[in-house]
Amino acid sequence: MASVESITRVLGITAEDVERRALRALINEELRRVRAEKILILARYGVREFSELWRKVEEGTVDDTVAHDDIVRLDYLEHKERELENILRELEEK
């Protein structure tokens, strides 16, 4: 396995750059996974965002007892998405 030292030498970048790029790639991968899961859940109800699903629940178009687990999961995924986006912004600022 290549060492950080050999990677920095070959690429001509610092170890800090290697770490930042690796973290960015990892965060982007997790962000794609979170967004894909959100899309799958929303598609189940024929909506594009959480607020549309919530509106359907309030209107009675979607039974909240049926959608409860998905609503809770979406809330968690939206929170996680915001956290990951914040981390990416912090990495970009460095």
N, C-alpha and C positions, 0 to 999 in steps of 0.2 A: 504494500500500500504506500502511496506517495505521502511524503511528509509535508507539513506546512512550509518548511524551509525550501524544499525542492519546488513546490508549487510557486512560492513567491519569487524564487530565482528564475524559473522558466517564464512566468508571466510578467515579471518585472514590476510587481506590486508589493505592498507591505502586508505583513501578517494581519494587520488591522483591516485592510481592504478585503482580504480573503474572508475574514470572519464576518464583516459587514455584508458581503455578497452572499455568503452561505446563509446567514440569518434572513436576509431579504428573500432568498429563494425558498427557504423553509416557511416563512410567513406567507408568501404568495401561494405556495402549495396548499397550506391550511386554509387560506382565504378562498381558494377555488373549491375546496372540498365543502366548506361551510355554505358557500353560495349555491353549489350544486344541490346540496341537501335541501336548502330553502326552496329552490325551484321545484324540486320533486314534491314537496309538501304542498306548496301553493297550487301546483298543477292539479293535484287531487281535487281541489275545490274550484278550479277554473278561474283563479285569480292570479294577479301578478305581484301583489304585495300584501303585507300583513294587514294594513288598514282596510283593504277590500274584503279580506276574510272576516275581519272583525265586524265590518258593516253588514255582511251577510248573516252573521250570528245575531246581531242586534235586530235585523229585519225578520229573523226567524227562517230565513232561507236555508241556513245550515244549523243543525241541532248542536248546541254547545256541548252537550254531553258526549256526542259522537266525536266532535272535533277537539275536545279538551286536551288530549295528549299532544296533538299537533300544534295547538295554540301555545301550550307550554314550551314545546320544543322550538317553535319559531321564535318565541320571545328570547329563549336562551341563545339561539343562533344569531339573532340580530344583535344581541349584546356582545357576543363573541366576535362578530364581524366588525363592530365598532372598535373593540379593543385591538384587533389585528390591524385595522386601518390606522389607528393611533400609533401603534408600534412602528408601522412602515413609515409614517410621517416623521417620527423621531429618528429613525435610521437615515432618512433622506437629509435631515437637518445636520447630521454629523459630518 
